[in-house]
Amino acid sequence: MARAPDSQNLDPSRIMLGVLDAVEQDRVQSQRHLASELGIALGLANAYLKRCIGKGLVKVRQAPARRYAYYLTPQGFAEKSRLTVEYLSSSFGFFREAKVDCSDVLQAAKARGVGTVLLLGQSDLAEIAALCAIEQGVTIAGTVQPGAGGQQFVGRPVFDTCDAVTEPFDCVVVTDVGDARRICDEAVARFGVERVLVPKLLRLRMRTPAEQTS
């Protein structure tokens, strides 16, 4: 579920991000439901949804099970990524939020028998994920960061591509903040949904290769 904007501090960018996130996750059952989820007035939710449609970020079509179905356009995905980066860069609660999310995904992965993970993206989020991995008893095989191969990051090797990784790993963790959507899609296409871990604060819905091209 999306983290609702603080009703006492209605930042327009946060509301827009919340709307786009809800659309991508297919949680816009109705405008009333959207307003309730985001913790804002119905009229405000309606206004922002119309704004997203007007800007070409969201498209709407009739659906048999309900009156309308909403989905993100390519421009919508790009804007959501931009707003996510903006939010993470300015959020004072980033460390706390990231630590909780990384701990959750790694703990769940360990319960499934995952012992070693590969980080996809060198970032502050990757550092936090590495810290959480130590706490959870999960090994970091390394980090993939194009153009930085041969270096060290959080005490582990950095590789230009996944093909260059020398140590076996069970799963990958998306830790790239600036291009998380593309990194996630490529990882799912290569490794499968069950081998890709995504911290919630990145606000990404797993898409199968078929969904990525539809």
Secondary structure, 3 states (H helix, E strand, C coil): CCCCCCCCCCCHHHHHHHHHHHHHCCCCCCHHHHHHHHCCCHHHHHHHHHHHHHCCCEEEEEECCEEEEEEECHHHHHHHHHHHHHHHHHCCCHHHHHHHHHHHHHHHHHHCCCCEEEEECCCHHHHHHHHHHHHHCCEEEEEECCCCCCCEECCEEEECCHHHCCCCCCEEEECCCCCHHHHHHHHHHHHCHHHEECCHHHCCCCCCHHHHHC
